Amino acid sequence: MKLLTLIEENFQKIFTNLDKITKDFAANLAVVYEHFFNYLPQFMGNSLKGIGLIFELSDPKLAEMYDLGVELGYFY
């Protein structure tokens, strides 16, 4: 349950910290990308760890899934 909370918190950080939203679509898109990429590594790590929990992987494998997600987040 904690993992789902972390994923939800990351979405909340992305979409509630958008205090710079205006009527200019291009500027808004830049703001969304800025916030999204700040939280992408943690989001990817938590998401892959969540998939590992669903498939009942062992603790070392869960850690590996989390690390892989963080690496993927930094890669993109």
ChimeraX attribute file (.defattr): number of C-alpha atoms within 10 A of each C-alpha:
attribute: neighborCount
match mode: 1-to-1
recipient: residues
	/A:1	6
	/A:2	8
	/A:3	13
	/A:4	12
	/A:5	11
	/A:6	15
	/A:7	18
	/A:8	13
	/A:9	14
	/A:10	19
	/A:11	15
	/A:12	11
	/A:13	15
	/A:14	20
	/A:15	13
	/A:16	10
	/A:17	12
	/A:18	14
	/A:19	8
	/A:20	9
	/A:21	14
	/A:22	11
	/A:23	7
	/A:24	8
	/A:25	10
	/A:26	9
	/A:27	12
	/A:28	15
	/A:29	11
	/A:30	12
	/A:31	18
	/A:32	16
	/A:33	12
	/A:34	13
	/A:35	16
	/A:36	17
	/A:37	15
	/A:38	15
	/A:39	17
	/A:40	21
	/A:41	22
	/A:42	21
	/A:43	23
	/A:44	22
	/A:45	23
	/A:46	24
	/A:47	20
	/A:48	20
	/A:49	23
	/A:50	20
	/A:51	14
	/A:52	19
	/A:53	16
	/A:54	9
	/A:55	10
	/A:56	11
	/A:57	14
	/A:58	11
	/A:59	11
	/A:60	9
	/A:61	14
	/A:62	21
	/A:63	16
	/A:64	16
	/A:65	23
	/A:66	24
	/A:67	19
	/A:68	17
	/A:69	22
	/A:70	20
	/A:71	15
	/A:72	15
	/A:73	18
	/A:74	15
	/A:75	8
	/A:76	8
